[in-house]
Amino acid sequence: MPLIQLIVLALIQGITEFLPISSSAHLILAPLVMDWRDQGPLIDLAAHVGTLGAVMLYFRNETGMLARGGVDALRFRDSPDRRLFLMLAGASVPIVLFGALLVALKLEEAMRSPHLIGATSIVFGLLLWHADRRPAAGEKSVATLGWREAMMVGLAQMLSLVPGVSRSGVTMTAARYLGWSRVEAARFSMLLAIPVTMVLGLAAMLRLLTGGGDEQLAAGLIVAGLSFLVALGAIAFLMKWLQRMSFLPFVVYRVLLGAALLLFAGKLA
């Protein structure tokens, strides 16, 4: 795989992973637009491993809480950290089960369609716009997270395995419908990325190590490293943006992208 393709994929992943515009859709579309060989889902997941490292570093305090909560859970010791750990773990179960179902049915490649990405980009972009018009309800935050809210956002996250939906977009949409502020919705969305990306990303890296070959393994490591660096900047940008602005620019981008894909999908397929 050409080095320039790996660099472009890493830039795309790092920039789009935590913005509500679907990183998976952009990773699928890049080789179609640039006339490259599709890198496949394993390289896509390697890129997600890089952004996982970025979110864990940026939210290192919360990551520390999750680590302590995991230890408390193993020791059967009650604590706020344990409660947060268990809720994020529970909210991650739906997407892991749905992902296993897609793999079992061999639907991973079938969903990498420009027509599907165009449609989901528009539909879920408009849902984000509708949710974002609702006012925040009280002081909802990760510190006050309840099981009902965690599981509802977790069920919404399950839909993000369909390209074009956007994991960050659909979880922020669900959180906004539940009355969370934009900043807290984004914070919870990024924390929720940790367990699922860790499971899926480590599984992909294991497959690269055991059967991907040296070339594919090297490609995965390059993409992961570059994605990590770019994602750090993207996270900082989004968190500052949401302190003053709405999700509207991202919604407009999604609708325009989706319309263009539906119009030119025949040429990209």
C-alpha positions in Angstrom: 0.0 0.0 0.0 1.5 3.4 -1.0 2.8 5.5 1.8 0.8 8.5 0.6 -2.4 6.4 1.0 -1.5 5.5 4.6 -0.8 9.2 5.4 -4.1 10.3 3.9 -6.0 7.6 5.7 -4.4 8.6 9.0 -5.3 12.2 8.5 -8.9 11.3 7.7 -9.2 9.1 10.7 -7.6 11.5 13.1 -9.7 14.5 12.0 -13.1 12.7 11.5 -13.2 10.1 14.3 -14.5 12.4 17.0 -16.3 14.9 14.8 -19.9 13.8 14.1 -19.3 13.2 10.4 -18.4 9.4 10.3 -14.8 8.5 10.1 -15.6 5.0 8.7 -17.5 6.6 5.8 -14.5 8.8 4.9 -12.1 5.9 5.2 -14.3 3.9 2.7 -14.7 6.8 0.3 -11.1 7.9 0.2 -9.8 5.0 -2.0 -12.9 5.3 -4.2 -12.3 9.0 -4.8 -8.5 8.7 -5.2 -8.7 5.4 -7.3 -6.8 3.4 -4.7 -7.2 -0.2 -3.7 -9.5 -0.4 -0.7 -7.4 -0.8 2.4 -10.0 -3.0 4.0 -11.6 -3.0 7.5 -8.4 -4.2 9.3 -6.5 -1.0 8.4 -9.6 1.0 9.3 -9.6 -0.5 12.7 -5.8 0.0 13.1 -6.5 3.7 12.5 -9.2 3.6 15.3 -6.5 2.2 17.7 -4.5 5.4 17.1 -7.5 7.6 17.9 -8.2 5.4 21.0 -4.8 6.4 22.4 -5.5 10.1 21.7 -8.8 10.1 23.6 -7.3 8.2 26.5 -4.5 10.7 26.7 -6.7 13.8 26.3 -9.2 12.5 28.9 -6.5 11.0 31.1 -8.3 11.9 34.4 -11.5 10.1 33.2 -9.3 7.2 31.8 -7.7 6.9 35.3 -11.2 6.7 36.8 -12.1 3.9 34.5 -8.9 2.0 35.3 -9.5 2.4 39.0 -13.2 1.4 38.5 -12.1 -1.8 36.7 -9.9 -2.7 39.7 -12.7 -1.9 42.1 -15.1 -4.1 40.0 -12.6 -7.0 40.2 -12.4 -6.6 44.0 -16.2 -6.2 44.3 -15.6 -2.8 46.0 -18.3 -0.2 45.5 -17.1 3.3 44.4 -18.1 6.0 41.9 -15.2 4.9 39.6 -16.6 1.3 39.6 -20.1 2.6 38.8 -18.8 4.6 35.8 -16.7 1.6 34.6 -19.7 -0.7 34.8 -22.0 1.7 33.1 -19.6 2.3 30.2 -19.0 -1.5 29.9 -22.7 -2.2 29.9 -23.4 0.5 27.3 -20.7 -1.1 25.1 -22.3 -4.5 25.0 -24.9 -3.8 22.3 -22.4 -2.6 19.7 -20.1 -5.6 20.4 -22.9 -8.0 19.9 -24.1 -6.2 16.8 -20.6 -6.2 15.4 -20.3 -10.0 16.0 -23.6 -10.5 14.2 -22.4 -8.5 11.2 -19.1 -10.5 11.1 -21.0 -13.8 11.4 -23.3 -12.8 8.5 -20.4 -11.5 6.5 -22.0 -8.1 6.0 -18.9 -6.0 6.7 -18.0 -5.5 3.0 -21.6 -5.3 1.8 -22.2 -2.2 3.8 -19.2 -0.3 2.3 -21.6 1.2 -0.3 -21.6 4.8 -1.4 -25.4 4.7 -1.7 -25.8 3.5 1.9 -23.2 6.1 3.2 -25.0 8.9 1.4 -28.4 8.0 2.8 -27.2 7.5 6.4 -25.1 10.6 6.3 -28.2 12.7 5.5 -30.7 10.9 7.8 -28.5 10.9 10.9 -27.2 14.4 10.1 -30.7 15.7 10.2 -31.4 13.8 13.5 -28.3 15.5 15.0 -29.7 18.9 13.9 -33.1 18.1 15.4 -31.6 16.9 18.7 -29.2 19.9 18.9 -32.1 22.3 18.9 -33.3 21.0 22.2 -32.1 22.9 25.3 -29.9 21.2 27.9 -31.8 19.9 30.9 -30.2 20.8 34.2 -26.6 19.8 35.0 -26.4 16.4 33.4 -22.8 15.2 33.1 -20.7 12.1 33.3 -20.6 12.5 37.1 -24.4 12.2 37.2 -24.7 9.5 34.6 -27.5 6.9 35.3 -28.0 3.4 33.9 -31.0 4.4 31.8 -29.1 7.1 30.0 -26.0 5.0 29.6 -27.9 2.1 28.0 -29.9 4.4 25.7 -26.8 6.0 24.3 -25.2 2.5 24.1 -28.1 1.3 22.0 -27.7 4.3 19.8 -24.0 3.6 19.4 -24.8 0.2 18.0 -26.1 1.8 14.8 -22.7 3.4 14.2 -21.4 0.1 12.7 -23.4 1.1 9.6 -21.0 3.3 7.6 -22.1 6.9 7.4 -24.0 6.9 10.7 -21.0 8.2 12.8 -20.3 6.7 16.2 -19.6 10.1 17.7 -22.6 11.7 15.8 -25.2 9.1 16.9 -24.1 9.0 20.5 -24.0 12.8 20.7 -27.5 12.9 19.1 -28.8 10.5 21.7 -27.2 12.4 24.6 -28.6 15.7 23.3 -32.1 14.1 23.1 -31.6 13.1 26.7 -31.0 16.8 27.7 -27.2 16.8 27.9 -25.2 19.9 27.0 -23.1 19.8 23.8 -19.8 19.7 25.7 -20.9 16.9 28.1 -22.5 15.0 25.2 -19.2 15.1 23.4 -17.3 14.1 26.6 -19.5 11.1 27.2 -19.4 10.1 23.5 -15.6 10.1 23.6 -15.4 8.1 26.8 -17.8 5.6 25.4 -15.4 5.1 22.5 -12.8 3.7 24.8 -14.2 0.2 25.6 -15.6 -0.6 22.2 -12.6 0.7 20.3 -10.3 -1.2 22.6 -12.1 -4.5 22.0 -12.5 -4.1 18.2 -9.1 -2.4 17.7 -7.1 -5.0 19.7 -8.9 -7.8 17.8 -7.9 -6.2 14.5 -4.3 -5.7 15.7 -4.2 -9.4 16.7 -5.4 -10.4 13.3 -2.7 -8.2 11.7 0.0 -9.8 14.0 -1.1 -13.4 13.4 -2.1 -13.4 9.8 -1.8 -10.0 8.1 1.8 -10.3 7.0 4.7 -7.9 7.7 3.6 -5.4 5.0 0.1 -5.1 6.3 1.3 -5.0 9.9 3.7 -2.1 9.1 0.9 -0.3 7.3 -1.4 -0.7 10.4 1.3 0.6 12.7 1.9 3.7 10.5 -1.8 4.5 10.3 -2.3 4.0 14.0 0.6 6.3 15.0 -0.3 9.1 12.6 -4.0 8.9 13.6 -3.0 9.3 17.2 -1.2 12.6 16.6 -3.9 14.1 14.4 -6.8 13.0 16.7 -5.3 14.9 19.7 -5.7 18.2 17.8 -9.2 17.3 16.5 -10.4 16.5 20.1 -9.1 19.8 21.4 -10.7 21.6 18.5 -14.1 20.0 19.0 -14.3 20.6 22.8 -13.4 24.3 22.4 -15.8 24.6 19.4 -18.8 23.2 21.4 -18.3 25.7 24.2 -19.5 28.5 21.9 -21.0 26.9 18.7 -23.6 24.3 17.7 -23.4 21.2 15.6 -25.0 23.0 12.6 -21.8 23.2 10.4 -21.3 19.5 10.8 -25.0 18.8 9.9 -24.6 21.0 6.7 -21.5 19.1 5.8 -23.2 15.7 6.3 -26.2 16.7 4.1 -24.0 18.0 1.3 -21.7 15.0 1.4 -24.7 12.6 1.4 -26.4 14.4 -1.5 -23.2 14.3 -3.5 -22.7 10.6 -2.8 -26.3 9.8 -3.9 -25.8 11.8 -7.0 -22.4 10.4 -8.0 -22.5 6.9 -6.3 -22.8 5.2 -9.7 -19.4 6.6 -10.7 -17.8 5.6 -7.4 -19.1 2.1 -7.1 
